[in-house]
Amino acid sequence: MKLLVCISKAPDTTSRIAFTDGDKNFDESGVQFIINPYDEWYALVRAIEIIESSGGSVTTVTVGEASCDPVIRKALAIGANDAVRINTVPTDSGQVARLIANYADGQGFDAIMCGKETIDHNSCAVPAMIAECLDLPFVAFATSLEMNDGSAILTCEAAGGTNSVKVTGPFVLSAAKGMSEQRIPNMRGIMSARTKPLQVVEADEVLVSTSVDKFTLPPAKGSCVMVDAENPAELVRLLREEAKII
């Protein structure tokens, strides 16, 4: 079994959000970065669980500069066998997907696993784009995965319920909650991560089709209004006239 897991760095959810260069770029100064949780907790951990039970290897791939190396090393500490970093600044979903697809093409991976989205941009676009670039089946929002004898059985989120999907041959999936649970790297994993292979490859020339005009922060939250439990009429009035949700 040969699995490829796409991981990206993302700002910790407690980070202060600010922008630079006329609000066109995210200000990374003082920000603590982590592995994107959907990539780590669901895609990566499930891939490791599969190779632990069935044998094989897990490779991670990341599009980014050297600042990504600490989060890549954490993925290795959790249990990935080796890692690849495509050395360029990730600019948009199409660019990232094409670069990953170019790397994965012809490598013989049985599955390419991604988190369902990143917590910074929340676009959900990269996994489907990778599948399109490689002309592979794509399974979205998978909550379980079992692989055996060249086929995979997946359960996926669907409107009003779930779908069970069987895939034969290589495929791409986006992993959602339920696929696995967070795994904390132990001391042995942390030590071994220092010597595991991290290959840096230069990026191909790929068309970047989007650009950022401006980032804006959401409006500040208003003050909290307390309503006496014995006065439901006032609550209804506030919801209707001020919150405008009734």
LINCORJO-V139830 format. One record per backbone hydrogen bond with DSSP energy under -1.0 kcal/mol. CO is the residue of the C=O (numbers start at 1). NH is the residue of the N-H. E is the energy in kcal/mol with one decimal. If there is no record, write none. Layout:
BEGIN
((CO:NH:E) (CO:NH:E))
END
This chain:
BEGIN
((1:57:-2.3) (2:110:-3.2) (3:59:-2.6) (4:113:-3.3) (5:61:-2.2) (8:36:-3.0) (10:34:-2.9) (12:15:-2.4) (18:27:-2.8) (20:24:-1.6) (20:25:-1.9) (23:215:-3.5) (25:20:-2.9) (28:31:-2.1) (32:12:-3.1) (34:10:-2.6) (36:40:-2.3) (37:41:-2.7) (38:43:-1.6) (39:44:-3.0) (40:45:-1.8) (42:46:-1.5) (43:47:-2.1) (44:48:-2.3) (45:49:-2.4) (46:50:-2.1) (47:51:-2.1) (48:52:-2.0) (49:53:-1.4) (50:54:-2.5) (51:55:-1.9) (57:3:-2.6) (58:81:-2.1) (58:82:-1.4) (59:5:-3.0) (60:84:-2.5) (61:7:-2.2) (62:86:-3.1) (65:68:-2.4) (66:69:-1.8) (68:72:-2.0) (69:73:-2.7) (70:74:-1.5) (71:75:-1.7) (72:76:-1.9) (73:77:-2.2) (74:78:-2.1) (75:79:-1.2) (75:80:-1.9) (82:60:-1.9) (83:199:-2.9) (84:62:-2.0) (85:201:-2.4) (86:64:-2.3) (86:88:-1.5) (92:96:-2.2) (93:97:-2.8) (94:98:-2.3) (95:99:-2.3) (96:100:-2.3) (97:101:-2.6) (98:102:-2.6) (99:103:-1.9) (100:104:-2.7) (101:105:-2.2) (104:107:-2.3) (111:4:-2.4) (112:173:-2.3) (113:6:-2.6) (114:175:-3.3) (118:122:-1.6) (125:129:-2.0) (126:130:-2.5) (127:131:-2.1) (128:132:-2.1) (129:133:-2.6) (130:134:-2.0) (131:136:-2.3) (137:172:-2.5) (139:174:-2.1) (141:157:-2.3) (142:176:-3.1) (144:155:-1.4) (146:153:-2.9) (148:151:-1.5) (150:169:-2.0) (151:148:-2.7) (152:167:-2.7) (153:146:-2.1) (154:165:-3.1) (155:143:-3.5) (155:144:-1.2) (156:163:-2.2) (158:161:-2.3) (161:158:-2.3) (163:156:-2.8) (165:154:-3.2) (167:152:-2.9) (171:112:-2.3) (172:139:-2.5) (173:114:-2.0) (174:142:-2.9) (175:116:-2.0) (176:179:-1.8) (186:190:-2.3) (187:191:-2.4) (188:192:-2.5) (189:193:-1.8) (192:195:-1.3) (197:83:-2.1) (199:85:-3.1) (201:87:-3.0) (228:231:-2.3) (231:235:-1.1) (232:236:-2.4) (233:237:-2.2) (234:238:-2.5) (235:239:-2.5) (236:240:-2.2) (237:241:-3.2) (238:242:-1.9) (238:243:-2.6) (239:245:-2.2))
END
